[in-house]
Amino acid sequence: MEKTVTIQNLKCGGCSNTIIKKVSVLENISDVKVDVDKSTVSFKYLKDSDIKQVKETLFSLGYPEENDKNSISRKVKSYISCANGKMN
């Protein structure tokens, strides 16, 4: 099955690199794609619980789902994730 999640704080290719790297290693998750222009992350999964795992990972990286609370700390985490993605 495939799912697309709209997220906040997605700015550039650095963010995209970090998201792909961190989400791709999750169990049962494959074919991770990020669309920076649409602020979306798409992926294939096996079980409904896998979606929750991806959303939690995105949140911990500073990319909460579209309707989630977007605190200052989430924005700061996204900048750090972005910078790490640009360096790697």
Backbone as JSON, one array per atom type, in Angstrom:
{
  "sequence": "MEKTVTIQNLKCGGCSNTIIKKVSVLENISDVKVDVDKSTVSFKYLKDSDIKQVKETLFSLGYPEENDKNSISRKVKSYISCANGKMN",
  "N": [[0.84, -1.17, 0.0], [0.31, 2.34, -0.44], [1.11, 5.58, 0.85], [0.66, 9.09, 1.29], [1.88, 11.85, 2.99], [1.3, 15.07, 4.12], [3.48, 17.57, 5.2], [4.93, 19.94, 7.57], [7.39, 22.59, 7.58], [9.19, 21.77, 5.6], [11.77, 22.55, 3.53], [13.89, 22.34, 1.6], [16.26, 20.54, -0.51], [18.07, 19.49, 1.33], [16.51, 18.95, 3.58], [14.86, 17.04, 2.42], [16.73, 14.99, 1.82], [17.48, 14.16, 4.42], [14.99, 13.25, 5.42], [14.37, 11.14, 3.62], [16.53, 9.43, 4.12], [16.22, 8.79, 6.9], [13.57, 7.79, 7.09], [13.52, 5.7, 5.27], [14.91, 3.61, 6.49], [13.19, 2.49, 8.28], [11.31, -0.29, 9.45], [9.38, -2.23, 7.22], [8.91, -0.14, 5.46], [9.23, 1.41, 2.32], [10.42, 2.75, -0.83], [10.54, 5.62, -0.51], [9.63, 8.93, -1.12], [10.08, 12.42, -1.58], [8.42, 15.44, -2.05], [9.33, 18.52, -2.39], [8.15, 20.92, -3.26], [5.41, 20.49, -2.87], [5.38, 19.84, -0.24], [5.26, 17.15, 0.68], [5.51, 13.71, 1.73], [5.9, 10.59, 0.42], [5.35, 7.08, 0.59], [5.74, 3.49, 0.6], [4.09, 0.93, 2.42], [3.43, -1.78, 4.78], [1.67, -2.39, 6.94], [-1.0, -0.75, 8.78], [-0.03, 0.32, 11.14], [2.51, 1.03, 10.45], [2.34, 3.5, 9.22], [1.89, 5.25, 11.34], [4.35, 5.02, 12.61], [6.05, 6.21, 10.7], [5.03, 8.84, 10.7], [5.61, 9.58, 13.34], [8.4, 9.5, 13.25], [8.92, 11.52, 11.36], [7.89, 13.7, 12.81], [9.66, 13.72, 15.0], [11.95, 14.51, 13.71], [11.4, 17.1, 13.16], [9.43, 17.7, 11.38], [6.38, 18.01, 11.49], [3.08, 16.68, 10.86], [0.76, 18.16, 8.55], [-1.54, 19.32, 9.93], [-0.78, 19.24, 12.57], [0.44, 20.57, 15.71], [2.85, 23.07, 15.42], [5.53, 23.82, 16.86], [8.03, 26.15, 18.09], [10.31, 24.69, 18.77], [10.04, 22.46, 17.1], [10.39, 23.66, 14.62], [13.04, 24.5, 14.87], [14.3, 22.0, 15.11], [13.8, 21.05, 12.54], [15.41, 22.72, 11.0], [17.94, 21.91, 11.86], [17.88, 19.22, 10.99], [17.7, 19.71, 8.28], [20.17, 21.0, 7.77], [21.9, 18.88, 8.4], [21.18, 17.12, 6.36], [22.12, 18.46, 4.14], [24.84, 18.3, 4.49], [25.4, 15.63, 4.33]],
  "CA": [[0.0, 0.0, 0.0], [1.07, 3.59, -0.52], [0.55, 6.69, 1.63], [1.3, 10.39, 1.16], [1.66, 12.68, 4.17], [1.69, 16.47, 3.95], [4.18, 17.97, 6.41], [5.34, 21.32, 7.74], [8.82, 22.91, 7.73], [10.0, 21.23, 4.52], [12.31, 23.73, 2.85], [14.84, 22.17, 0.5], [16.82, 19.22, -0.75], [18.69, 19.0, 2.56], [15.41, 18.36, 4.35], [14.47, 15.85, 1.67], [17.75, 13.95, 2.02], [17.35, 13.66, 5.79], [13.74, 12.5, 5.53], [14.51, 9.88, 2.89], [17.51, 8.6, 4.83], [15.68, 8.33, 8.19], [12.33, 7.03, 6.93], [13.81, 4.49, 4.49], [15.44, 2.53, 7.32], [12.13, 1.94, 9.12], [10.83, -1.6, 9.05], [8.18, -2.29, 6.37], [8.77, 1.09, 4.68], [10.06, 1.42, 1.12], [10.1, 3.68, -1.91], [10.26, 6.93, 0.09], [9.82, 10.06, -2.03], [9.74, 13.71, -0.99], [8.13, 16.51, -2.99], [9.56, 19.76, -1.64], [7.18, 21.94, -3.68], [4.1, 20.19, -2.29], [5.6, 19.5, 1.18], [4.73, 15.82, 0.92], [6.36, 12.53, 1.8], [5.16, 9.41, -0.01], [6.08, 5.85, 0.88], [5.0, 2.23, 0.6], [4.08, 0.32, 3.75], [2.73, -3.07, 4.85], [0.6, -2.39, 7.95], [-1.45, 0.59, 9.18], [0.84, 0.82, 12.22], [3.71, 1.59, 9.82], [2.06, 4.92, 8.96], [2.12, 5.95, 12.61], [5.8, 5.03, 12.83], [6.62, 7.22, 9.8], [4.62, 10.15, 11.19], [6.38, 9.84, 14.56], [9.77, 9.79, 12.83], [8.9, 12.85, 10.77], [7.68, 14.64, 13.91], [10.9, 13.8, 15.79], [12.94, 15.22, 12.89], [10.99, 18.51, 13.04], [8.5, 17.83, 10.26], [5.06, 17.52, 11.89], [2.05, 16.59, 9.83], [0.16, 19.44, 8.17], [-2.46, 19.88, 10.91], [-0.23, 19.11, 13.91], [1.02, 21.77, 16.3], [4.2, 23.32, 14.91], [6.16, 24.67, 17.86], [9.36, 26.71, 17.78], [11.3, 23.61, 18.86], [9.89, 21.64, 15.88], [11.01, 24.43, 13.54], [14.49, 24.44, 15.09], [14.72, 20.64, 14.75], [13.78, 20.9, 11.09], [16.6, 23.4, 10.49], [19.06, 21.02, 12.13], [17.74, 18.1, 10.06], [18.0, 20.26, 6.96], [21.61, 21.2, 7.7], [22.51, 17.55, 8.34], [20.91, 16.58, 5.03], [22.97, 19.15, 3.17], [26.22, 17.88, 4.7], [25.56, 14.19, 4.05]],
  "C": [[0.89, 1.24, 0.0], [0.33, 4.69, 0.23], [1.35, 7.95, 1.32], [0.89, 11.24, 2.35], [2.13, 14.1, 3.83], [2.27, 16.96, 5.27], [4.49, 19.46, 6.42], [6.87, 21.41, 7.78], [9.73, 22.35, 6.65], [10.46, 22.39, 3.64], [13.12, 23.44, 1.6], [15.29, 20.73, 0.36], [17.53, 18.63, 0.46], [17.67, 18.32, 3.45], [15.01, 17.02, 3.72], [15.44, 14.71, 1.89], [17.64, 13.33, 3.41], [16.12, 12.78, 5.94], [13.87, 11.14, 4.84], [15.43, 8.92, 3.64], [16.9, 7.99, 6.1], [14.43, 7.47, 8.05], [12.59, 5.72, 6.19], [14.3, 3.33, 5.34], [14.38, 1.92, 8.23], [11.64, 0.62, 8.55], [9.51, -1.47, 8.28], [7.95, -1.04, 5.51], [9.72, 1.03, 3.48], [9.61, 2.53, 0.18], [9.7, 5.07, -1.39], [10.59, 8.03, -0.91], [9.36, 11.33, -1.34], [9.52, 14.71, -2.12], [8.21, 17.83, -2.23], [8.51, 20.82, -2.0], [5.81, 21.74, -3.05], [4.16, 19.9, -0.79], [4.99, 18.14, 1.53], [5.83, 14.76, 0.99], [5.48, 11.34, 1.42], [6.01, 8.18, 0.26], [5.14, 4.65, 0.76], [5.16, 1.6, 1.98], [3.3, -0.98, 3.71], [1.52, -3.04, 5.78], [0.23, -0.95, 8.31], [-0.55, 1.17, 10.27], [2.14, 1.42, 11.67], [3.55, 3.08, 9.54], [2.34, 5.74, 10.21], [3.61, 6.07, 12.87], [6.47, 6.09, 11.95], [6.28, 8.63, 10.31], [5.39, 10.54, 12.45], [7.83, 10.19, 14.23], [9.86, 11.18, 12.24], [8.77, 13.93, 11.85], [8.97, 14.82, 14.7], [12.01, 14.53, 15.04], [12.61, 16.7, 12.73], [10.05, 18.76, 11.9], [7.13, 17.26, 10.65], [4.09, 17.5, 10.71], [1.35, 17.94, 9.67], [-0.7, 20.08, 9.26], [-1.97, 19.77, 12.35], [0.3, 20.46, 14.39], [2.47, 21.89, 15.84], [4.89, 24.33, 15.82], [7.5, 25.2, 17.36], [10.41, 25.6, 17.79], [11.22, 22.69, 17.65], [10.58, 22.35, 14.71], [12.53, 24.39, 13.65], [15.02, 23.05, 14.7], [14.77, 20.46, 13.24], [14.99, 21.59, 10.45], [17.85, 22.56, 10.71], [19.04, 19.83, 11.19], [18.12, 18.52, 8.65], [19.51, 20.41, 6.79], [22.34, 19.86, 7.62], [22.33, 16.93, 6.97], [21.77, 17.21, 3.96], [24.42, 18.69, 3.28], [26.45, 16.42, 4.31], [25.16, 13.85, 2.66]]
}
